[in-house]
């Protein structure tokens, strides 16, 4: 199964399968050549996301193969993740 990821200034978002990538690219191209605008999309594991895109924003789309049981990346500090914090009390 293929999935599409969007990287904006170093932050990667795995796009929901229903996202229209052509529309996202169109909005990005407009913002890159003119006034900044918000790009709204749905990211797996993160829900609805809105990022500000402007002339200096670095954007990359990637399409890759995903395993059937491949879950979206978990965010650091999410419930159930040991982040290795140490108490100094």
MDAnalysis code that builds the backbone (N, CA, C; Angstrom):
import MDAnalysis as mda
import numpy as np

u = mda.Universe.empty(267, n_residues=89, atom_resindex=np.repeat(np.arange(89), 3), trajectory=True)
u.add_TopologyAttr("name", ["N", "CA", "C"] * 89)
u.add_TopologyAttr("resid", np.arange(1, 90))
u.add_TopologyAttr("resname", ["UNK", "UNK", "UNK", "UNK", "UNK", "UNK", "UNK", "UNK", "UNK", "UNK", "UNK", "UNK", "UNK", "UNK", "UNK", "UNK", "UNK", "UNK", "UNK", "UNK", "UNK", "UNK", "UNK", "UNK", "UNK", "UNK", "UNK", "UNK", "UNK", "UNK", "UNK", "UNK", "UNK", "UNK", "UNK", "UNK", "UNK", "UNK", "UNK", "UNK", "UNK", "UNK", "UNK", "UNK", "UNK", "UNK", "UNK", "UNK", "UNK", "UNK", "UNK", "UNK", "UNK", "UNK", "UNK", "UNK", "UNK", "UNK", "UNK", "UNK", "UNK", "UNK", "UNK", "UNK", "UNK", "UNK", "UNK", "UNK", "UNK", "UNK", "UNK", "UNK", "UNK", "UNK", "UNK", "UNK", "UNK", "UNK", "UNK", "UNK", "UNK", "UNK", "UNK", "UNK", "UNK", "UNK", "UNK", "UNK", "UNK"])
u.atoms.positions = np.array([
    [0.841, -1.165, 0.000],
    [0.000, 0.000, 0.000],
    [0.898, 1.243, 0.000],
    [0.588, 2.198, -0.850],
    [1.360, 3.437, -0.920],
    [0.773, 4.482, 0.019],
    [1.653, 5.282, 0.606],
    [1.173, 6.427, 1.370],
    [2.028, 7.645, 1.018],
    [1.422, 8.819, 1.159],
    [2.091, 10.070, 0.826],
    [2.402, 10.836, 2.097],
    [3.626, 11.337, 2.173],
    [4.045, 12.164, 3.296],
    [4.353, 13.564, 2.797],
    [4.116, 14.527, 3.656],
    [4.397, 15.932, 3.366],
    [5.363, 16.425, 4.423],
    [6.509, 16.951, 3.995],
    [7.489, 17.511, 4.923],
    [7.476, 19.024, 4.750],
    [7.237, 19.739, 5.851],
    [7.202, 21.202, 5.840],
    [8.245, 21.700, 6.827],
    [9.272, 22.366, 6.311],
    [10.362, 22.888, 7.150],
    [10.871, 21.852, 8.147],
    [11.058, 20.623, 7.677],
    [11.645, 19.581, 8.500],
    [10.671, 18.739, 9.304],
    [9.407, 19.109, 9.362],
    [8.395, 18.325, 10.086],
    [7.642, 17.467, 9.084],
    [7.566, 16.177, 9.342],
    [6.926, 15.252, 8.414],
    [5.517, 14.905, 8.876],
    [4.597, 14.938, 7.921],
    [3.202, 14.596, 8.164],
    [2.804, 13.513, 7.174],
    [2.226, 12.438, 7.668],
    [1.729, 11.371, 6.800],
    [0.291, 11.726, 6.439],
    [0.045, 11.951, 5.166],
    [-1.259, 12.432, 4.727],
    [-2.315, 11.336, 4.733],
    [-3.517, 11.736, 5.097],
    [-4.669, 10.851, 5.018],
    [-4.869, 10.465, 3.552],
    [-5.302, 9.253, 3.300],
    [-5.468, 8.757, 1.929],
    [-6.461, 9.578, 1.114],
    [-7.386, 10.267, 1.770],
    [-8.395, 11.064, 1.070],
    [-7.898, 12.447, 0.650],
    [-6.684, 12.818, 1.044],
    [-6.178, 14.149, 0.710],
    [-5.924, 14.273, -0.790],
    [-6.303, 15.401, -1.358],
    [-6.057, 15.682, -2.772],
    [-4.704, 16.385, -2.880],
    [-3.673, 15.619, -3.214],
    [-2.310, 16.143, -3.262],
    [-2.177, 17.248, -4.304],
    [-2.888, 17.136, -5.419],
    [-2.825, 18.174, -6.460],
    [-3.314, 19.516, -5.922],
    [-4.354, 19.510, -5.115],
    [-4.869, 20.752, -4.520],
    [-3.849, 21.319, -3.536],
    [-3.255, 20.456, -2.706],
    [-2.240, 20.915, -1.762],
    [-1.067, 21.561, -2.496],
    [-0.617, 20.932, -3.569],
    [0.493, 21.486, -4.349],
    [0.131, 22.840, -4.943],
    [-1.088, 22.990, -5.398],
    [-1.545, 24.257, -5.971],
    [-1.503, 25.379, -4.933],
    [-1.988, 25.102, -3.734],
    [-1.969, 26.100, -2.659],
    [-0.531, 26.466, -2.301],
    [0.346, 25.473, -2.242],
    [1.752, 25.712, -1.916],
    [2.413, 26.581, -2.979],
    [2.148, 26.300, -4.249],
    [2.732, 27.102, -5.330],
    [2.284, 28.556, -5.265],
    [1.014, 28.785, -4.959],
    [0.510, 30.158, -4.821],
    [1.224, 30.885, -3.695],
    [1.350, 30.228, -2.553],
    [1.978, 30.856, -1.387],
    [3.466, 31.084, -1.605],
    [4.113, 30.221, -2.358],
    [5.545, 30.366, -2.605],
    [5.853, 31.588, -3.455],
    [4.897, 32.003, -4.259],
    [5.132, 33.137, -5.142],
    [4.486, 34.426, -4.684],
    [3.824, 34.420, -3.562],
    [3.115, 35.622, -3.134],
    [2.944, 35.694, -1.637],
    [1.760, 36.118, -1.233],
    [1.465, 36.282, 0.188],
    [1.351, 34.917, 0.872],
    [1.897, 34.800, 2.074],
    [1.775, 33.548, 2.812],
    [0.310, 33.183, 3.053],
    [0.036, 31.887, 3.140],
    [-1.319, 31.432, 3.453],
    [-1.230, 30.116, 4.215],
    [-2.329, 29.755, 4.854],
    [-2.363, 28.510, 5.606],
    [-2.740, 27.352, 4.696],
    [-2.048, 26.246, 4.868],
    [-2.325, 25.003, 4.166],
    [-2.987, 24.068, 5.175],
    [-4.212, 23.669, 4.891],
    [-4.971, 22.796, 5.787],
    [-5.027, 21.387, 5.208],
    [-4.757, 20.394, 6.053],
    [-4.811, 19.004, 5.615],
    [-5.026, 18.107, 6.826],
    [-5.291, 16.828, 6.559],
    [-5.469, 15.847, 7.622],
    [-4.279, 14.902, 7.615],
    [-3.623, 14.787, 8.764],
    [-2.456, 13.923, 8.901],
    [-2.809, 12.730, 9.781],
    [-2.376, 11.557, 9.366],
    [-2.629, 10.341, 10.135],
    [-1.917, 10.455, 11.482],
    [-2.657, 10.204, 12.543],
    [-2.092, 10.264, 13.881],
    [-2.025, 11.653, 14.475],
    [-2.352, 12.677, 13.696],
    [-2.292, 14.055, 14.188],
    [-3.581, 14.824, 13.960],
    [-4.482, 14.284, 13.155],
    [-5.759, 14.953, 12.899],
    [-5.628, 16.110, 11.928],
    [-6.483, 17.115, 12.108],
    [-6.470, 18.281, 11.225],
    [-5.272, 19.165, 11.557],
    [-4.521, 19.532, 10.523],
    [-3.308, 20.336, 10.681],
    [-3.423, 21.561, 9.786],
    [-2.895, 22.680, 10.262],
    [-2.855, 23.909, 9.480],
    [-1.459, 24.500, 9.633],
    [-0.721, 24.628, 8.525],
    [0.631, 25.186, 8.572],
    [0.708, 26.415, 7.676],
    [1.485, 27.394, 8.111],
    [1.666, 28.615, 7.336],
    [2.740, 28.379, 6.283],
    [2.389, 28.617, 5.029],
    [3.300, 28.428, 3.900],
    [3.600, 29.793, 3.296],
    [4.875, 30.075, 3.075],
    [5.273, 31.339, 2.468],
    [6.439, 31.130, 1.521],
    [6.977, 32.217, 0.963],
    [8.067, 32.103, -0.001],
    [9.306, 31.376, 0.529],
    [9.570, 31.431, 1.824],
    [10.759, 30.795, 2.380],
    [10.536, 29.410, 2.952],
    [9.347, 28.871, 2.798],
    [9.017, 27.565, 3.373],
    [9.539, 26.441, 2.481],
    [10.187, 25.457, 3.099],
    [10.664, 24.286, 2.369],
    [9.612, 23.186, 2.465],
    [9.175, 22.693, 1.300],
    [8.119, 21.679, 1.251],
    [8.575, 20.519, 0.372],
    [8.280, 19.293, 0.818],
    [8.637, 18.097, 0.049],
    [7.527, 17.064, 0.182],
    [7.133, 16.487, -0.933],
    [6.187, 15.373, -0.939],
    [6.975, 14.096, -1.198],
    [6.582, 13.008, -0.530],
    [7.217, 11.713, -0.761],
    [6.140, 10.637, -0.765],
    [6.257, 9.709, -1.700],
    [5.342, 8.569, -1.772],
    [6.179, 7.325, -1.522],
    [5.733, 6.497, -0.572],
    [6.490, 5.298, -0.250],
    [5.555, 4.144, 0.067],
    [6.129, 2.971, 0.052],
    [5.383, 1.750, 0.343],
    [5.264, 1.598, 1.853],
    [4.084, 1.242, 2.319],
    [3.861, 1.022, 3.750],
    [3.319, -0.375, 3.955],
    [3.752, -1.016, 5.013],
    [3.238, -2.340, 5.351],
    [1.795, -2.208, 5.812],
    [1.028, -3.278, 5.700],
    [-0.381, -3.264, 6.103],
    [-0.556, -2.842, 7.554],
    [0.366, -3.272, 8.427],
    [0.234, -2.965, 9.850],
    [1.058, -1.756, 10.274],
    [1.579, -1.001, 9.316],
    [2.403, 0.168, 9.610],
    [1.539, 1.281, 10.185],
    [1.778, 1.639, 11.442],
    [1.035, 2.722, 12.075],
    [1.762, 4.034, 11.857],
    [1.021, 5.139, 12.004],
    [1.626, 6.468, 11.903],
    [2.635, 6.632, 13.030],
    [3.641, 7.469, 12.784],
    [4.640, 7.738, 13.803],
    [3.967, 8.308, 15.039],
    [4.402, 7.847, 16.196],
    [3.864, 8.406, 17.422],
    [4.642, 9.663, 17.765],
    [3.952, 10.615, 18.340],
    [4.583, 11.863, 18.734],
    [5.371, 11.663, 20.016],
    [6.547, 12.320, 20.147],
    [7.298, 12.226, 21.398],
    [6.428, 12.688, 22.562],
    [6.476, 11.950, 23.650],
    [5.712, 12.329, 24.825],
    [4.280, 11.828, 24.805],
    [3.890, 11.098, 23.771],
    [2.535, 10.554, 23.710],
    [2.353, 9.516, 24.802],
    [1.115, 9.293, 25.183],
    [0.813, 8.311, 26.218],
    [1.384, 6.958, 25.837],
    [1.973, 6.290, 26.811],
    [2.492, 4.954, 26.573],
    [3.914, 4.918, 26.053],
    [4.546, 6.060, 25.917],
    [5.922, 6.079, 25.427],
    [6.842, 6.475, 26.575],
    [7.850, 5.671, 26.836],
    [8.822, 5.991, 27.870],
    [9.860, 6.919, 27.259],
    [9.885, 8.170, 27.710],
    [10.832, 9.134, 27.151],
    [12.090, 9.237, 28.004],
    [12.222, 8.363, 28.989],
    [13.450, 8.294, 29.760],
    [13.673, 9.457, 30.706],
    [12.620, 10.013, 31.283],
    [12.774, 11.116, 32.220],
    [13.244, 10.585, 33.569],
    [14.079, 11.358, 34.227],
    [14.623, 10.967, 35.519],
    [14.229, 12.010, 36.547],
    [13.792, 11.570, 37.715],
    [13.429, 12.478, 38.797],
    [14.655, 12.742, 39.657],
    [14.887, 14.008, 39.988],
    [16.032, 14.370, 40.810],
    [15.616, 14.757, 42.225],
    [14.462, 14.274, 42.683],
    [13.985, 14.589, 44.037],
    [14.519, 13.630, 45.042],
])
